[in-house]
């Protein structure tokens, strides 16, 4: 089968699509023929070696956590799935950017009717990260919540989940994404210099919670706005979080099939939009990450093996 590999830390040029042996499922595992797999900023950081202390790579390394596809083989003692089933879920084996991937049955859910392959295959990391981030700051009616990078892969879901809990949501984003945010009941505010004052005007002077999906100083901005540390969550700036006492809930805090299934059902019913910025064939994985690393995409970038 074909799979994405890198043999050393580095830039986009270290990514290769190689022929590798097709894996065989063991007890409690199935082999999934991948139809779609999302890509993540964290995967680029791991590939570059920027997260070696936290998530070291062993070489040659695969990559990819999100996946959706069709079960083509089942190992012994598998429960709930059979050959031919359409599924979505995740792997912690850095292996879904491939034509086939072995997955534990407990990390899969059935693909709901009407859910596109692209959405199904890009839901896990962004969805569970957004879910955990919103849960961490516990918004409710009467609260005003700010979300940074509000049109990105995680931010675009976080703003919707916070709105579902009845909060007023302010989304930091570029002008080209303001219309999309307004259509979903989010108050758009342009990011960059002067953002603190623009947020104060938009919020009437009070911000209760802050979800940072970008890093780069937003934890300190939240503190400047008067948000209590226990109602700040960042998925990128762990150093600042440790310094001020903010949360760092992310994917790992909600890494279970129950959460993935809930998000998938919401998306299938049209109650949660998962924007898809663009899809690429597996062979163009370098182009996919080149676009991702510009950090301008509205929504998810997806590989289609």
N, C-alpha and C positions, 0 to 999 in steps of 0.2 A: 504494500500500500504506500501511498504518498503521505508524508508528514513533515511539518515544519520542525527544523532543528537548528541549533546554533552550538558551535564547538568552542567558543570563547566569548568572554564579555566584549561588548563593543556596540557600534552603531547599527543602523538598519542593514548595512551591507553584510553583517555576519549571519543574517537569516538565510536559510537554505530550505528548499523543498526537496526532500530526499526519499529514495525508495528504502523502506524499512520492512522488517518482518511483521506480518499481521498478527496482532496479539490474540491470545486464546483466553476466554473467560474461565475463571475458577469458581469455587463454591460461592454462591450468593452474588455472582456477577453475570452481566450480559455483555455481549458485543453489539455496539450500536454503529450502524452506518450513518455517518454524520451528514446531515443536510444543511446545517447552519451552526456557526460558532462565533460568538462575539469576541472582540479584542478589547484590551483594557490598557489604560495608562500605566497601571502597576506592572504589567508584563514588560512594557518598554523599560521601566526602571530596573527590573530584575535582569533583563538582557544586558543593560549597560553596566551592571555591577553596583548600581547606586543603592541597592537594598541587600547587599551581600551579608551584612551583619544581621539582618532580620530574616531574610529569605534567601539563603545561599543557593546557587545553582551547582549541579554536578554535570559534567560534560561527557558525551553530547547531551544537551538538554532539549526537551520538547517544550511546548508551551500551550496554554489554553485551559480554561476552567469551564466556561459556558458551553452548552451543547444542546442540540436537538436533532433527532433522527429516528431511524427505524431499527428495532431489535432484529438482528439477523442470526444470533446464536445465543443460547442460554446455557450457563453452567449448571452444575448440580445445586439443589437446595435453593433455587431462585423462587421468590414469592412475589406474586402480583403481576408478573410480566411474562409474555411469551413471544416467540418469533412472529414478526409482523406487526407488533405493537408500535404505535407512534408515541415517542416520549420526549421529554425535555428534562434537564437537570444539570448536574455538575460533576466534575472530578477534581480531586486535589492532587492528581498525578501529573499536572502540566502536560496534558496529552490530547486535548480536544481539537487542536488545530491540525487535523489529520482526516483521512478518509474514513477511518474506523477508530473506535476507542472502546476500551473495556471500562465498565462503570458498575459500581455496587448498586444492587437493586434499591437500597434505602436512600440513594441519592437521585432517584428518578421519580417523575410523576407522569401520568398520561397527558398527552397533548390535547387540550380542550378543542372541541370542534370550533372552527372559525379562526383559530389563532395561527397567524402566518408562521412559516418556518423561521423567517428572519427575526421576528419578535421572540418566538420560543427559544431560539438559539442564542439570544443575547440578554436573557432576562435575569439569570442567576446573580452575577457579580453586581451589576448596577442595581438590580431590584432589591437584593438582600442588603446591600450597603445603604441604599436610600431608606429602606424599612428600619434598619437598626439606628440610623442617624436620627430619624424622626422620633422613634421610640425613646431615644436617649434624652431628647430635650422636652418630651411630653407636652406637645402643644394641645390647646383646646380652645373652645369658644372664648372670646375675649382676649386671647393672646395675639401678639404680633410677632411673627417669625421672619427672620431674614435668611435667605439661602443664597450662598455665593455660587457662581457658575451655574445659574439657575436653568440654563438651556442645554447643559451638557448631559452626558449619559446618566450620571447619578442625579444631578440637580434637577433635571426635567421630571424625574420620578418623585424626588423628595418634595418638590413644590406641590405636586398633586396629592401625595399622601398627607401632607400637612393640611391642605385645604379640606380633605375628606374628614379631618378631625375638627373642622370648624374654625380653624385659626385664620387670621388675616396674614397673608403671605406676601412679603416683598422679595422680588427676585432680582438679583444683580446679574446683568447680562448686557451684551452689546445691543445697539439700536435695532439691528436687523432681526433680533429675536423678541422684541417687545410686543409685537402684535400677537405672536403665539402665546406669550405669557398672559396677556390681557384676556384672550379668548378662554383661558382656563381659570379666570378669576384671580390672577396674581397681579400685584402692583409692580410694574417693571421700573427698575432704577438702573441707570448707566453706571458701570463699574469704573474704577480708576480714580485719579486724583479728584478730591472733593466728594467722594462717595459718602463719607460720614454725614456731611451736611445734607446731602440729597436724601439720605435715609431718614434723617431726623424730620425733614419736611414731609416725606411720604408717610411716616409713622405717627405724626403728631407729637413727636418728641419721646415716645416710649417704645422700646424694643424689649420683648420678654425673652426671646430665645434666638439662637443663631446656629444654623447648620452650614458648616464650611466644607465644601466639596472640592476646593481648589488649592488651599494652602496660601503661601506667599503673603502672610501678614494679616489674614482675616481673623484669626483668634484675637490678636491685639486690637483690631478694629471693633470686635464684639465687646471687649472689655471697655474700650473707649466709649462705646454707646451705652454703657451701664448695664450690660447683661451679666447676670450672676454666672460664675464659672460652671456651676452644676447644670446650667441650661445652655451651655455651649458644647457643640460636638464638631470635631474635625476628623476627616479621613486622611489628611495629608500632613498636617503640621504637628507631629507628635512632640517635638521639642517644646513648642509654645504651649501645648496642652499640659505638659508636665510642669511647666513654669507657673502657669496660672491656676491649675487644678481643673481643667476642662476634660470632657469625655473624649474618647477616641474609638467609639463604637463603629464598626464597619462590617464588612461581609461576614467575618468569623462569628460575630455576635448573633447572626440570624441564619447561619449556614445549615439549613435543614429543608427537607422536602416539603414539610408542612407550610413554611413561609413561601417557598417557590410555587407550590400549588395554589395558595391563596392569591398570589400576584398574577399567576397565569389565568385564573378564573376571572379576576377583575379585568385583565386585559382582553380576554375573549368576549366579555360582556360589553366592552367599550367603556368601562368605568375607569380605566387607567390606560393612558396612551403611552406607548413606548416608541418614541420617534426613532426612525431608522435614517441615518444620514446618508449611508451609501453601502453597497455590497461589492465585494471583490471575490474573484475566484481564488482558490488556494494558492495558485502559482503566482499571484500578484500580492502576496503577503507583505512584501517590502513597500509597495505602493499604499497598502492599507495602513501600515504603521506610519508611513510618511505623512499621510493626511491626519492621522490621529495625533501625531506629535506636534502638529501646528496648534492644537488645543483650540480650534475654532469650530469644530463640527457640532451641529445641532442634533444631539441624539447619538445613537449607536452606529458603529462601523462593524460590519459583519462579513466573515469569510463564508463562502459557499463552496465546499469541496466538490 
